[in-house]
Amino acid sequence: MKYIDLRSDTVSHPTPEMREAMANADVGDDVFGDDPTVNRLQEESAAVFGKEAGLFVASGTMGNLVSVLTHCERGDEMILGKQSHIFTYEVASAAAYGGVQPNTLQVQRDGTLLLDDIRAAIRGDNVHFPNTRLLCLENTQGSVGGVPVPAAYISLAAAIAHEHDMKLHIDGARIFNAATYFNTTVKELTADADSVQFCFSKGLCAPVGSMLVGSRDFIERARKIRKSLGGGMRQAGILAAACLIALNKMSKRLAEDHANAWALAEGLATIPYVKIDLEMVKTNMINISLSDDSPLNAEQIAARLLNDYNILVRPGGTYGFRFVTHYWITREHIDQVLGALRAILSAAVSAAPSHRHSAAD
């Protein structure tokens, strides 16, 4: 990469192996159901997750929207985290296109929703209330720093949902990162989910694409909704070829990204003016803040990293950052980023005017 890009794992680009596979992909018309590479990707994805069927979609946002619209009717309600991606970053699409009302709960430090909060949010049988049809969880939970959510919790949440005739959807954009952290399988993590969306185009390095997995009936209904949203693709095997490598190869190397994130976090903890909670660094995301006496704010530091060192970072407010490691970030890059931050802050301190005054002043 021309830059050391830590803004997100969405900036990862396809590997040479992916590019070669895309160039040589066997294709057909996916709307007609006869693209062999897409069909293979859907079948293999479903098998990896222990589900009956899969559906290739253009993006994670589309996958989540298709899932919500498949599970819910207009005027239904879904329960989800107030800081979840579906609620915060998907342009109110479920409300805009499906008339589905969100009932939001506080996301906890460990990425979960309190089980008692879920129970309390489920509507009773009352003419004034909408029907509560869906519970949405996110794994890993990006709003608190890529925190992985364990299978035991998901099972408890699923039991509550199913007890009340609800469905459980998991926004698993980075579910393979969670499985890597727990040293388990995505099948184990999502065993009790009715549907799962996961991304190929983040840490798995494919250029485009996400997958829905679930029951055969769910996927057949979702296929029609995907078409209504303009998501029917034709010779999509060119994309699916890269996604097959993402699924079968790139998903197995994420521990390297986690190790690099931890190395970066440990280094950041030694830099003056940087505040970091190392307990929250579990996968490939790091959140930091700057102390009140920092000589530079986040935007100023980001500008200097870019202009002087070709390092791209993502400020989060005036005094915060999020760093995300991925396939194209190496341990050498980590050392370069740490050195650049130390140099920038040291130079800013040296250049700052003294606030000390002599008695003569």
C-alpha positions in Angstrom: 0.0 0.0 0.0 1.2 3.5 -0.7 0.1 4.6 2.8 0.2 2.9 6.1 -3.6 2.9 6.4 -5.1 2.3 9.9 -8.4 3.9 9.3 -10.3 0.6 9.0 -10.0 -2.9 7.8 -12.3 -1.9 5.0 -9.3 -0.3 3.3 -7.7 -3.7 2.8 -7.4 -4.6 -0.9 -7.4 -8.0 -2.6 -4.3 -10.2 -2.6 -2.6 -11.2 -5.8 -4.1 -14.7 -5.4 -7.6 -13.1 -5.3 -6.9 -11.0 -8.4 -5.8 -14.0 -10.3 -8.9 -16.0 -9.2 -11.1 -13.1 -10.3 -9.5 -12.9 -13.7 -10.1 -16.7 -14.3 -13.5 -17.0 -12.6 -16.2 -19.3 -14.1 -19.3 -17.1 -14.3 -23.0 -17.2 -15.2 -26.1 -15.1 -14.4 -26.6 -15.1 -10.7 -30.2 -13.8 -10.9 -31.0 -16.9 -12.9 -29.1 -18.9 -10.3 -26.5 -20.3 -12.7 -23.3 -18.6 -11.7 -21.3 -21.6 -10.6 -18.8 -19.6 -8.5 -21.5 -17.7 -6.6 -23.3 -20.9 -6.0 -20.2 -22.5 -4.7 -19.5 -19.6 -2.4 -23.1 -19.7 -1.0 -22.9 -23.4 -0.4 -19.5 -23.3 1.3 -20.5 -20.3 3.4 -23.6 -22.0 4.7 -21.6 -25.2 5.5 -19.0 -23.2 7.5 -21.7 -21.7 9.6 -23.8 -24.8 9.9 -26.8 -23.3 8.1 -28.9 -24.6 5.3 -28.3 -21.9 2.7 -26.5 -18.7 1.8 -27.1 -15.5 -0.2 -24.4 -13.3 -1.7 -25.0 -9.6 -1.3 -23.2 -6.5 -2.2 -22.4 -5.2 1.3 -22.9 -5.7 5.0 -25.4 -2.9 5.1 -27.5 -4.6 2.4 -27.2 -7.9 4.2 -28.4 -6.5 7.4 -31.3 -4.7 5.7 -32.3 -7.8 3.7 -32.3 -9.8 7.0 -34.5 -7.3 8.9 -37.0 -7.0 6.0 -37.2 -10.8 5.7 -37.8 -11.3 9.4 -40.2 -8.3 10.0 -43.3 -6.8 8.5 -44.1 -3.1 8.3 -45.0 -1.8 11.8 -43.0 -4.5 13.6 -40.3 -3.7 16.1 -36.7 -4.9 16.5 -34.5 -4.8 19.6 -30.9 -3.8 19.0 -28.0 -1.9 20.5 -28.1 1.9 20.5 -24.5 1.9 19.5 -24.9 -1.0 16.9 -23.9 -0.6 13.3 -27.5 -1.3 12.1 -28.9 1.6 14.2 -26.0 4.1 14.0 -24.4 3.7 10.5 -27.0 2.3 8.1 -29.0 5.4 7.3 -32.2 4.3 9.1 -32.7 1.9 6.2 -34.9 -0.6 8.1 -37.3 2.3 9.0 -37.1 4.0 5.6 -37.6 0.9 3.5 -39.4 -1.5 5.8 -41.3 0.6 8.3 -39.5 -1.4 11.1 -39.3 0.5 14.4 -36.0 0.2 16.3 -36.1 -0.3 20.1 -32.6 0.5 21.2 -30.7 -0.7 24.3 -27.4 0.4 25.8 -24.4 -1.6 24.6 -22.3 -2.8 27.5 -18.6 -2.6 27.9 -18.3 -6.3 26.9 -20.3 -5.8 23.7 -23.5 -7.3 25.0 -27.0 -6.1 25.7 -28.2 -6.8 29.3 -30.5 -9.8 29.2 -32.9 -8.2 31.6 -33.0 -5.2 29.3 -33.9 -7.5 26.4 -36.7 -9.1 28.4 -38.1 -5.7 29.5 -38.0 -4.4 25.9 -40.2 -7.2 24.5 -43.7 -5.9 23.9 -46.7 -7.6 25.5 -50.0 -8.4 23.8 -51.6 -5.0 23.8 -53.5 -3.2 21.0 -51.3 -0.2 21.5 -48.0 -1.9 20.9 -46.1 -3.0 17.8 -45.1 -6.7 17.6 -41.6 -7.4 18.7 -40.3 -9.7 16.0 -36.5 -9.5 16.0 -33.4 -9.3 18.2 -30.2 -8.1 16.6 -26.7 -8.6 18.1 -23.4 -7.5 16.7 -20.2 -9.6 16.9 -17.6 -8.3 17.1 -19.1 -5.2 18.6 -17.4 -2.3 16.9 -18.8 0.6 19.0 -16.8 -0.6 22.0 -13.6 -1.5 20.1 -14.1 -4.7 18.3 -15.1 -6.7 21.4 -16.0 -10.3 20.7 -19.2 -11.7 22.2 -19.1 -15.3 23.4 -21.3 -18.2 22.3 -22.7 -18.7 25.9 -24.2 -15.2 25.9 -25.6 -15.5 22.4 -27.3 -18.8 23.4 -28.9 -17.0 26.4 -30.1 -14.1 24.3 -31.4 -16.5 21.6 -33.4 -18.4 24.2 -35.1 -15.2 25.3 -35.9 -14.3 21.7 -37.2 -17.7 20.7 -39.3 -18.0 23.9 -41.2 -14.9 22.7 -41.5 -16.1 19.1 -38.8 -13.7 17.9 -35.9 -14.3 15.6 -32.2 -13.6 16.3 -30.1 -11.9 13.6 -26.4 -11.5 14.1 -24.5 -8.7 12.3 -21.3 -10.7 12.1 -19.4 -8.3 9.9 -16.2 -9.4 11.8 -17.5 -12.7 13.2 -14.3 -14.5 12.1 -12.3 -12.1 14.4 -14.5 -13.1 17.3 -14.0 -16.8 16.5 -10.3 -16.3 16.3 -10.3 -14.6 19.7 -12.2 -17.4 21.3 -10.3 -20.1 19.4 -13.6 -21.5 18.3 -15.6 -21.7 15.0 -18.2 -19.4 13.6 -20.5 -22.4 13.5 -20.3 -22.6 17.3 -20.6 -18.8 17.8 -23.8 -18.6 15.7 -25.4 -22.0 16.3 -28.5 -20.4 17.9 -28.9 -17.5 15.4 -31.7 -17.6 12.8 -29.6 -15.5 10.4 -26.1 -14.2 10.2 -24.5 -11.5 7.9 -20.7 -11.5 7.5 -18.4 -9.5 5.4 -15.7 -10.6 3.0 -14.4 -7.1 2.3 -13.0 -6.1 5.8 -10.3 -8.2 7.4 -10.8 -11.0 4.9 -9.5 -8.7 2.1 -12.0 -9.3 -0.7 -12.9 -6.2 -2.8 -16.7 -6.5 -2.5 -19.3 -8.6 -0.9 -21.0 -10.0 2.2 -23.0 -13.2 2.8 -26.3 -14.0 4.5 -26.7 -17.5 5.9 -29.8 -19.1 7.5 -32.5 -21.6 6.8 -33.4 -22.4 3.3 -36.8 -20.8 3.7 -35.3 -17.6 5.1 -32.8 -17.4 2.2 -35.5 -17.9 -0.5 -37.5 -15.0 1.0 -34.4 -12.9 1.4 -33.5 -13.5 -2.3 -36.6 -11.7 -3.4 -36.0 -8.8 -1.1 -32.4 -8.5 -2.3 -33.8 -8.3 -5.9 -36.2 -5.5 -4.8 -33.4 -3.5 -3.4 -31.4 -3.7 -6.7 -29.1 -6.3 -5.3 -29.5 -8.9 -8.1 -26.1 -9.2 -9.7 -25.3 -10.9 -12.9 -21.8 -12.3 -13.5 -21.0 -12.0 -9.8 -18.7 -15.0 -9.9 -15.8 -12.5 -10.6 -16.4 -11.2 -7.1 -17.2 -14.5 -5.5 -13.9 -16.0 -6.7 -12.1 -13.5 -4.4 -14.6 -14.2 -1.6 -13.9 -18.0 -1.7 -10.2 -17.2 -0.9 -11.4 -14.9 1.8 -13.6 -17.6 3.3 -11.2 -20.5 3.1 -7.8 -18.8 3.6 -7.9 -15.3 4.9 -10.3 -16.2 7.7 -7.6 -18.4 9.2 -4.9 -15.8 9.6 -6.6 -13.1 11.6 -4.6 -13.9 14.7 -1.7 -12.0 13.0 -3.9 -8.9 12.8 -4.8 -9.3 16.5 -1.1 -9.7 17.5 -0.2 -6.5 15.5 -3.0 -4.6 17.2 -1.8 -5.7 20.6 1.8 -4.7 19.7 0.5 -1.3 18.6 -1.6 -0.9 21.8 1.3 -1.8 24.1 3.5 0.8 22.3 0.8 3.5 22.4 0.5 2.9 26.2 4.1 4.1 26.5 3.7 7.4 24.6 3.0 10.6 26.7 -0.4 12.2 26.3 -1.9 8.9 25.0 -4.6 7.2 27.1 -5.6 3.6 26.3 -7.4 0.8 28.1 -5.4 -2.3 27.2 -8.1 -4.5 28.6 -10.4 -3.5 25.7 -7.9 -4.5 23.0 -9.1 -7.9 22.1 -9.2 -8.2 18.3 -8.0 -5.8 15.6 -9.4 -2.5 16.8 -7.8 0.0 19.2 -9.5 3.1 20.7 -7.3 5.7 22.3 -7.8 9.2 23.6 -5.5 12.1 24.2 -5.0 13.7 27.6 -6.3 17.2 28.2 -2.7 18.6 28.3 -1.8 17.1 24.9 0.0 19.7 22.7 -2.0 18.7 19.7 -5.5 17.5 19.1 -6.6 14.5 17.1 -7.1 16.3 13.8 -3.7 18.0 14.0 -1.9 14.7 14.7 -3.8 13.0 11.9 -2.7 15.7 9.5 0.9 15.5 10.5 0.9 11.7 10.3 -0.4 11.9 6.7 1.7 14.8 5.5 5.0 13.8 7.1 4.8 10.0 7.3 2.2 8.8 4.8 0.2 7.3 7.7 -3.6 7.4 7.5 -5.5 7.4 10.8 -9.1 8.1 11.7 -9.8 10.8 14.4 -12.8 10.2 16.6 -13.8 13.6 17.9 -11.3 16.2 19.0 -9.2 14.0 21.3 -9.7 10.4 20.1 -8.6 7.9 17.5 -9.5 4.4 16.3 -6.8 2.3 14.8 -7.6 -0.9 12.9 -5.1 -3.5 11.8 -5.5 -5.8 8.8 -3.6 -8.0 6.3 -1.7 -5.1 4.8 -0.4 -3.8 8.2 2.9 -5.5 9.2 4.9 -5.4 12.4 7.3 -3.0 10.7 4.4 -0.6 10.0 3.5 -0.8 13.7 7.0 0.3 14.6 6.9 3.2 12.1 3.5 4.4 13.4 4.8 4.4 17.0 7.9 6.2 16.1 6.0 8.8 14.1 3.6 9.5 17.0 6.4 9.9 19.4 8.3 12.3 17.1 5.2 14.4 16.4 4.3 14.8 20.0 7.9 15.5 21.1 8.3 18.1 18.5 5.0 19.8 19.4 6.1 19.9 23.1 9.5 21.4 22.2 7.8 24.0 19.9 5.2 25.1 22.5 5.8 28.4 24.1 6.8 28.3 27.8 4.1 29.3 30.3 6.6 30.0 33.0 7.2 33.6 34.1 10.0 35.1 36.0 9.5 37.4 39.0 10.4 40.3 36.8 7.4 39.6 34.6 
